[in-house]
Amino acid sequence: MKIIEKIESIPKRRQESKYKRLSRIYYNRMFPRRQDALKVAWSVFIGVFIGIWPTLGVAIILTVAICALFRLPKVPGVIADFVANPVTQFGFFYPGGYLIGCKIYHPAAITFDFLGEFERMSMRNCGVILKNLWVNAADHLIAFMIGITIMAAFWGFVFFFIAYFVVSYRKKKWIAAKTGYIHNLVAEDEVLIKESHKGKKPMMHIYPFKALRPVNPAEAKDISALPYDVMNRAEAKAMAEGLPHSYLRVTRAELELDDSVDAYDPKVYAHARANLDKMIEDGVIAFDKKPCLYVYRQTMNGREQYGLVCCVPAADYFNGTIKKHELTRADKEEDRLRHVLDTNANTGPVFLTYRDQGQFDLFGAVTKRAPVYDFVSDGDGFGHTVWIIDDEAEIEAIRKSFEAIPVSYIADGHHRSAAGARAASYRAEQNPKNTGDEEYNRYLAILFPSTQLKILDYNRVLKDLNGRSPEQLMEEMKLVFDIEALDGMQSPAKQNQVNFYMGGKWYACTFKDKFLKNLGPVDSLDVALLQKLILKPLFDIDDPRTSKRIDFVGGIRGLGELVKRVDSGECACAFAMYPTTLDQLMNIADAGEIMPPKSTWFEPKLRDGLLVHTLD
């Protein structure tokens, strides 16, 4: 009985006949729903044309070669080749092509007795027969080639339009189904989040901690360092030169190892732990005696922003109280996870923001006291000031005030946040008696009010014009933008405007109104519009993270950097972007969506090593 039940439970797809399964496979491969409909249609056209045309057994090879040349999907074209087979070729296409060619070319009648000559064919008269065939039948061969070319083109376009509409329809249905599935998942996630809060409204949780920090305030500038991911190995080595206690020797420990040692080698993480331990042993850094909160002020060009340094629970990352807006790369996330576990520390903070409801008024009052650190970093000239909050009543008041805020947002540091949360989960799994109150269940963060933050522009430079002349590019861009010449170098004046530089001239490019209707939170971003309407169709850039044709310039470097790179010949043109706003970032995170790569640039950067959180 069980065997019968199992047989009856086999999906209908598996019970289909062999021919139905094969036809379905060929259908899916000829009309793939996940690929661009126009590219698939051209691939099918090439396959049908070459299949019908007399290609003497090399149709598939030619189809693959031509599709590869024009960067078209190969499989639909190869499947389309089989539209022409012995039955259709000799029963329809060849006779039909010959008749069409004869109607157009009108070849002379053949007077040569081919059958008689072939019956008497031998090695001696073979050459004579071929010569007579060419002399008497060349017109018919030309007629046939004309006709079969017309036949191949006609049926190629028939299948082109069929493929385009079938793939477009299938893709539309697939996207609709996928969107519905995602919406269901989001709805399920919302239920799970609500259940995880057990009926309570979401709220932020912050915790004081015993910071591991520089003992001598005068050495804080040389000990602290820029984040690990804003420089390469050689730059890190140069920055740490002459600074034996630079925190780069912990966050980028490979700079002290031979260049042959991979940055992800276990030796690197072990060396980072050894350097951290040595700094503690030497008395360069030490723990505070009790859990504290800290206020961190950054000053850039006269503008100040104040953040509360604290720990946040990994549970808030997993249940959505800490919201994300970027995807993480597995290799970078794994690197930071190994670094946290091997050093037993969050060596750098996660940059969080929130919608202020008066919380700043509480911890902002701390700034009237004397700071423990106050210095200007070399090179960029940014100010860094730190105050300690060690009064328990004051700490509790601040903690309670943040419970009124439902969520926070990762502004910068998605990989650090993911690694910190995963490290907490790992440590919890290793402890059968884990209660959730252990120090390793939290990771280091700095909370800045959204009203104090400023996102800088993240600009694009293009290495070439993708085969176009400057004039051709401008003509095609006019289909997307309303373009006006500018007197000189300027940043975009408003959202939905991109300033363009090429050939020593600046242009204000405003997206046409028709492209700005019915857009979601992500699609309305200028970086998303530029990618969709300009970079992909005109510059053939499908993924800006991996394309060699594009590079990115942070707004901190100014528009002069764009001019420099274009005028030097290194790049062909540049797009100056209007900065993404904090409201856009938070709206996208609230919608559970992901921002395009290279959408935001925050300055000034937080310093590593000023305040470190250890897991025990």
N, C-alpha and C positions, 0 to 999 in steps of 0.2 A: 504493500500500500504506500509506504513511504517513497519507494522508487517512482511509483506513478505520480505521486504529488510533486516530486522533484522535477519530473519530466514536464508536467503541466505548468510548473512555475517557471520554466525556461522562457525568457522574453520572446515575444513574437518575432523580433528581429532575427533571433537564432533559428527560428522555425521556417524562415523564408527559404524559398528555393535558391539554388546556386545562382541562377540567372538574375533573380531579383536582387540578391546581395551584390553581385558584380555590377549590375546597372546602377545601384545606389552608390557604390564606391566610385564608379566613373563619374556619376553626376556630381558628387561632392567634390571630386578633384577638379572637374572642369569648371564648376561654379562655386569656388570656395567662398564661404560667407565672411571670413575674417580678413580678406585682402581688399585692396582698393579696386572698386568695380571697373574703373577706366583701364587700369593696368591689366586686369584679368581679361577685359574685352579685347585689348590689343594683342595680348598673348594668344587668345583663341583665334583672332583674325589671322595671325601669322601661321598658326598651326593648320588651320583650314586651307589657307592659300597655298602653303608649301605642300600640304598633303595632296591637294588636287593637282597642282602643277606637276609635270613629269620630272621628278627629281632623282630618278634612277636609283631608288633604294636608300637615299641618304636624307630622307625627309626629317627624321627625328634629330639627326645630328645638326642639320641646318636650323631647325626650330630652336634647339637648345642654344646654339651659338648666337642667333639673332636676338633671342630673349635676353641672353646674358649681356649682349652689347648694349641693349636699350634698358637694362635693369628692370625687366619684366619678370613676373613669376613664370617659371618654366613648365611646371606640371600641367596647368590648363592647356598650354599650347601643344604639349606632347600628346595629351589625351585627344585634343582636337584633330591631330594628324590622322586619327583612325576614322574620321568622317569619310576619308577616302580609303577604300579597301578594294580588293579585287572585284567584288560584286558591284560596288558603286562606280568604281573607276571605269571598268570595261562595259558595264551595263548602262551607265548614264553620263558620267562626266566627260570621258574621252569622246564618245560619239556626239554628245551635245556640243562639246567644244569644237569638234571638227565641222559640224554643220554650221555653227555660228561663224567660224572663220571663213568657210566657203561663201557665206552670204556677204561677207565684207570684202574678201580678197579676190574672189572669182578665179581660182586656179584653172589652168588649161587641162583639157581631158587627157588622161593617160593612154598612150598608144602602145606602150611596152607590155609584152606578154610576160608578166612576172611569174605566174604559176608554171608556165611552160619552161621558163628558164630555170626556176628553182628545182623543177623535177630533173633537169639535166645538169644540176650544179656539181662541180668537181673542183679540185684544187686549181686546175688550169683556168677555168672560166669564172672563178669567184670574183676576181678583180673587175672583170667586164660587167658582171651582173650588178655589183655595187656602183660602178660608174653610171650604168644605164638608170639605176634607181635614182641616183642624185640628179641626173640630167632631166629625167622624165617626171620625177615626183617632188622636186624641191619646192615648187609652188604649193603643193598640198601640205608639205611639212610646215611651211610658213603660215598657211591658213590655219593649220591645226594649232600652232603656237599662239597665234593671235586669239583664236577662239578659246583655247583652254585658259589663257591668261585672263580673259574677260570672265569666263566661267568661274575661275578661282577667286577673282576679286569680288564678283557678285555674291557668291556663297560665303566668302570671307566676311563681307559686311553684314550679310544676313545673320551669321552666327555672332558677329561683333555686337549687334544690337540685342540679340537674344541674351548673350552673356552679360552685357551691361545691365539690362533690366532684371534678369534673374538674380545676379549677384547683389544688386542694389536692394532688391526686395528681400532676399535672404538675410542680408546684413542688417537691414532695418528691423526685421523680425527678431534677429539674434540679439541686437542691441537692446530692443524693447524687453525681451525676456531677461537679458542679463541685468538691465536696470531694475526690473521688477524684483529679481533675485536679490540684488544688492540692497534695495529698499527694504525687503523682508528681513535681510540680515541686520540692517541698521535698526529696524523696529525690534527685532529680537534682542539686539545688544542693549537697546534702551530699557527693555524689560529687565534684562539681567542686571544692568546698572542700578535700576530702581530696587530690585530685589536685594542687591548687595548692600544697599543702604538701609534695608529693612524698614521701608516706609518713611524714612527720614529724608529730608531734602539734602541734596549734595552740599558738601561744605569742604573748604580747605582745611588741612591739618598741617601745622608747622611745629617744629621742635627745636629747642636750644641744643647745643652740643659743645663738647670740650674741643675747641679748635687747636690744631697743631699749627703753630705760627712762628714767625721770626722773633727771636728773643730781643735782639738789639734793633730798635726802630730805625737807626741809621743805616742798617744793612738791608732793610725791607726792599728797597729799590733794586738792589743787585741780586737778591734772592728770588724775588718774584719774576715771572716771565710771561710772555705772550702765550696764548693757547697753543697746544701742540700741533694743531692742524692748519695754522696760518703760515707755515714755512716748510721748506723741504729739509732734507738731512744736512746738506751743505750749509744752508742758511742757519740752521739750528747750531751747527758746530761753530760758525763764525760769531753768532750772538753770545754763545757761552764762553768764548775764548777770554781768558784772563779773569773769569768769574768762577772760582772753584765751587761756590755754593749756589750757583744758578739752578733754579728749579727745572730747567731744561735737561739737566743731568738725571732727573727723575722721569719727566714726561717724555723725553726723547733720548733715553739712555743709550741708544745705538750710536750717538755722536761720539761716545768714548770707545766704541768698538771698531774693529777693522771694517772697512767698507764692504768687504766680502760677506760679512754677517748680515743676513736679511733682517729687515726691520721687525718682522714678525717672528723671528727666531726665539725660542724659549730663553736663550741667553740674555736677550734684551730685557725681558721682564724680571729675570733674576737679578740683573745688574741694576735695574731701577730700584728694586727693593733694597739691595745692598747700599746704594747711594742714599736712600731715604733713611735707613737705619744709621748710617754713618753721620748724617747731619744731626740726628737726634743724640747720638753718642758724643759728638763734638760740642754739643750745647748750642748749636746754631739755631735750632728750632726746638720748641717745647710745647707741651699741652697746657691749656688753661686749667686751673684747679677745679672749676665747676662749670656745668653747662651754661652757656651764654648765647644770646643773640648778638648780631653785629650789624652795623650800618656801614655801607660802602658807598662813598660818593665818587663819581667820575666827573671830570671837568674837561671839556673839549671846546676850544675856541670861545670861551666865555659861557658856554651852556653847561648846566649841571644836571645830573640825574642821580637819584638816591635809591639804593636798593637795600632790602633787608636780607641779610645772610642767615640762613637757617637750614634745617634738614626737612625733607618732605618724605612721607612714607611711600614705599614702592607700590603699596596697594592702591594709592591714588593714581598712579600711572596706569595700572592695569584696569581700573574700573572707570577711567575716563574723566576723573576729576582734574587731572593734568592732561590737557588736550594737545594733540599733535597736528601739524599741518604739512609735514614732509615725510617722504619715505626714507628709510635708512638702508645703507649698503651693508650686506652681511659681513664682508671682510672688515670694514671699519668698526662695526658694532662688536665683532668678535675680538678685535684688537683691544678695544677699550675694556671689554669684559675681562680679558686675561690680565690687563694692566691693573684693574681694580682688585681682582682676586689675589694676584701675586704681591702687590704692594699693601694689600689689606686697607686701601684708602681710596677715597674720592679725591684725587689730587687737583681737580679743577671743577668749578661749579657749573650747574646748568642755569642758563639765562631764562627766567620765567617772567611773564608779565600778567597783570590782572587789571580789572576795572575797579579803580579805587572808590571806596565808599567811606573815606575818612580815616583809613588805616595809616596813611602817611602822616597825618597830624600827630599820631601817637609816637611812632618811631622817629619822625622828623625832628621832634623836640630834643632828641639826644644830641643833635649836631651842635647844640649850644655849649656842650662840654668840650674838654680838651681831647683831641683824637690820639690814638696810639700810633698810627702811621699817617704820614702826610708828605707826599713826594711827587715830583714830576718825572715821568719816565723819559729816558733819553730817546732821541730819534723823533718820536711823534709829538713830544711836548704835552702829553695828556696828564692831568692831575689825578692822583689816587689818594683817597683819605678814608681811614677806617676808625670807627668808634665802637666801644664795647657796651653792651647792655647786660649787666650782671645782677641787677636787682630783681628778685624773684617776683615781686608784686607787679613790677613793670613788664616783665616777661609774660606773666599770666594775662595781663590786660591786653597785650598785643596779640597773644595767641587767641584769646576769645574774640577779638575784633576780626580776625581773619576767618573765623568760622561763619561770619555773615556773608563771605564771598563764596559762591557756589563752585567756581572753577578757576584754574589758572591756565596759561597758554605757554608752550615752549616757543620762545622767540628765537633762541639759538642754542644749539647743543643737543640735537635729537639723538645723536649717537651716544653721548654721555648719559643722557636720561635713560635710554634703552639699556645701556650697559649697567648703570647703577641699579635699575629695577631687576634686571636678570641676575645680577650678583646677589641681591637680597633674596631672591627666590632660591638660588643655589644654596646659600648658606642656611636658609630655613629648612630646605629638604635634608640637609646634613644633620640637622638637630631635631631628633624625635620629640623633644620637649619644648619646641619653639612656641612661644606665646604671642609673638607679634610685637612685643615691647622691646626686644633686643635691639641694640644699636645698629646691627647690620641690616635691619629691616628698613633703613632710611638711607637717603643719599643727599649730597650737598646741592643747594640751589641758592640763587639770589632772586628775590622778587622785586621787580621794578613796577611802579604805577604806569599804566599805559600812557597817561597824560604827559609823562616826562620823557618818553622815548621818541626817538626820531629814526626812521628807516631811511637810509641813503639810497640813491639810485644804483642800479646794477646794470651797467651798460654792455652793449654787444659790439664786437668788431668782427668783420668778415674778411677772410683771407683772399677771396677772389669773387668775381661776379658771375661765376658758373656759366661761362661761355658767352655772356652778354656784353655788349658795349655799354658805356655809361648812359648813352642816349636811350638804348633799348630798355635798360633797367628803369629809368625814370618814366618812360611811357607806360610800362607795366605797373609801376607803383601808383600811377595816377588812377588806375582802376580801383585801388584800395583807399588811397589818401586824397584829401584836398591839400595840395602842396603850395606853399608860399616861400619865396626866397627870403633869407634873413640877412641883416646887415653884417653880422659877425657871429662869433661863438656864443651860444645861449643854451640854457637848459630848457626843457619843455615847460610851458607856462601852466599847464593843466593836465588833468587825467585825460586819456584817450588822444594825447598828442605825443608824437615821437619826433625828436629832432635828428635830422640825417646829415651826415657829412661825407662829401665825396668831391674829389677834384678841387680842393681848396675852397669849397663853398658849403654853407650851412642852409638847410631847408627845414621849415616847420611842416610836419606831416600830420594831419589830423584825420583819424579814421572816419570814413563816410558813415552817415547816420544808419544806413541800411545794415551795416555790420554790427550795430550796437543794440539791436532789439532782441528781447527775450533771452537774455544771457544769464547764466547762473553765476554764483560767486567766483568760481575759478575762471570761467570763460570770459568774464568781464575785465580781467586783469590785462593791462597793456602788454605784459610779457607773453601772455597766452594768445592775445590777438595777433601780435607780431609773429609769433611762432606759426600760428595757423594760416595767416593770410599772406605772409611775406617769406619767412625763413624756409618753410617746408616747400611751398610751390615754386618759389623763384630761386632759392639757393640749394634746394634738394637736401635740406637738413631735417632728417626724421627725428633724431634724438640729439638734442644740443649737448647732452652730457658726454657723448662719445664721438661726435663729429669732429673731424680735423679742420673743418672749414670755418669754425667759429671759435672765438675766445671771449672772455668776460673780464670787464674792468670795473672794480668796485668804485663807488662814488667818491670815496676818500681820496682817490688819486686825481680827481678833477677831470674836466672835459679836455684840458690840455693834453692829457695822456692819449685820448682818442685821436686828436689832431697829429700828435707825434707819430703814432703808429701807422696812420694812413699816409701822411706826408713822407715818411721814410721808405714807403714801398712795402713794408712788412704786411700791411693790410690794404684792402681795396676800398673799404667804406666802413662807416660806423653808425650805430644807432644810439642816441642818448635817450634814456628812458625817464619817464616821470616816476618817482618812487612809489612803491606799494605802500599803502597806509596801514597803521595798526588796526584800524577798524576792519579793513579788508582781510587782514591776517586772521583776526579773531572770528569774523563771520565765516570764513572758510573752515576754520577749525570747528566752529559750532555746527556747521553743516556736515561734518565728518568727511570733508573732501581734502584733496592733496594739492598743494601749490605746485606749479611748474618749477623745474630746477632753476637755480640762480635768480630767484624772485626778490630776495631781500638781502641787504647788507647793513649790518649793525656796527656802529662805531660809537664810542671807543670800545676796544676789546677788553674783556675782564682779565685780570692778571691771575695766573696760576701761582700757588705757593703762598699767598698771603694768609689764607684761611683754609686749612685742610681738614677733612672729616675722615676719621678712621673707623673701621667697621666694628672694632671691639673697644 
